[in-house]
Amino acid sequence: SAVISQKPSRDICQRGTSLTIQCQVDSQVTMMFWYRQQPGQSLTLIATANQGSEATYESGFVIDKFPISRPNLTFSTLTVSNMSPEDSSIYLCSITLPGQGSGGYTFGSGTRLTVV
Amino acid sequence: ELKVEQNPLFLSMQEGKNYTIYCNYSTTSDRLYWYRQDPGKSLESLFVLLSNGAVKQEGRLMASLDTKARLSTLHITAAVHDLSATYFCAVDATSGTYKYIFGTGTRLKVLA
């Protein structure tokens, strides 16, 4: 199975600033997904990032706030822009390898973001 | 809109006891996934259920899927403290997109 390296693992940021989260996969994958997990809550899909195309955002999430890059098949970044305390969450990248495990996700280790 | 609900949301149980976590979803799906999350950690895949009547077992955990009832269960047998975690089920939002909708989560605490 693939291994995902996500960084930073945690950060404390000032409101109004931006943070870029990186995910590196040890194999080539077509689809990468970015999720947000607010404190004590379930996971909510932010966007799907496919290499070579614009990310597809879910309802309630916009590119200006959460710009995503996907420069190649092993790497993606998510930026949380102009942060406010409401952005304090765990952010997770994930991949699926349809030929292995029939579509189940592998998750990165997560980035715990606190905005003060 | 696909909704995925779990119950109970919180479960405190004694070691050695059995219990079942339920996952109901609102639209047709033939794939369901169970994940475990330890506090402060990422999610670990437990089970992938791909068809009606599928049953998977690993140690003290057994998962099943009834696509007609839109229901999956995660059964815990003779619970031990190490099973304390939050358990999530997840369903494909739209078949083939791999965009998953996660359930509300069940926070399990096994008391020694």
Chai-1 contact restraints between the chains, C-beta under 6 A:
chainA,res_idxA,chainB,res_idxB,connection_type,confidence,min_distance_angstrom,max_distance_angstrom,comment,restraint_id
A,M31,B,Y98,contact,1.0,0.0,6.0,A-B,restraint_1
A,S42,B,F102,contact,1.0,0.0,6.0,A-B,restraint_2
A,S42,B,T104,contact,1.0,0.0,6.0,A-B,restraint_3
A,S42,B,G105,contact,1.0,0.0,6.0,A-B,restraint_4
A,L43,B,F102,contact,1.0,0.0,6.0,A-B,restraint_5
A,L45,B,K99,contact,1.0,0.0,6.0,A-B,restraint_6
A,T96,B,Y98,contact,1.0,0.0,6.0,A-B,restraint_7
A,G101,B,V48,contact,1.0,0.0,6.0,A-B,restraint_8
A,S102,B,V48,contact,1.0,0.0,6.0,A-B,restraint_9
A,S102,B,L50,contact,1.0,0.0,6.0,A-B,restraint_10
A,G103,B,Y98,contact,1.0,0.0,6.0,A-B,restraint_11
A,G104,B,Y33,contact,1.0,0.0,6.0,A-B,restraint_12
A,G104,B,S45,contact,1.0,0.0,6.0,A-B,restraint_13
A,G104,B,V48,contact,1.0,0.0,6.0,A-B,restraint_14
A,F107,B,S42,contact,1.0,0.0,6.0,A-B,restraint_15
A,F107,B,L43,contact,1.0,0.0,6.0,A-B,restraint_16
A,S109,B,S42,contact,1.0,0.0,6.0,A-B,restraint_17
A,G110,B,S42,contact,1.0,0.0,6.0,A-B,restraint_18
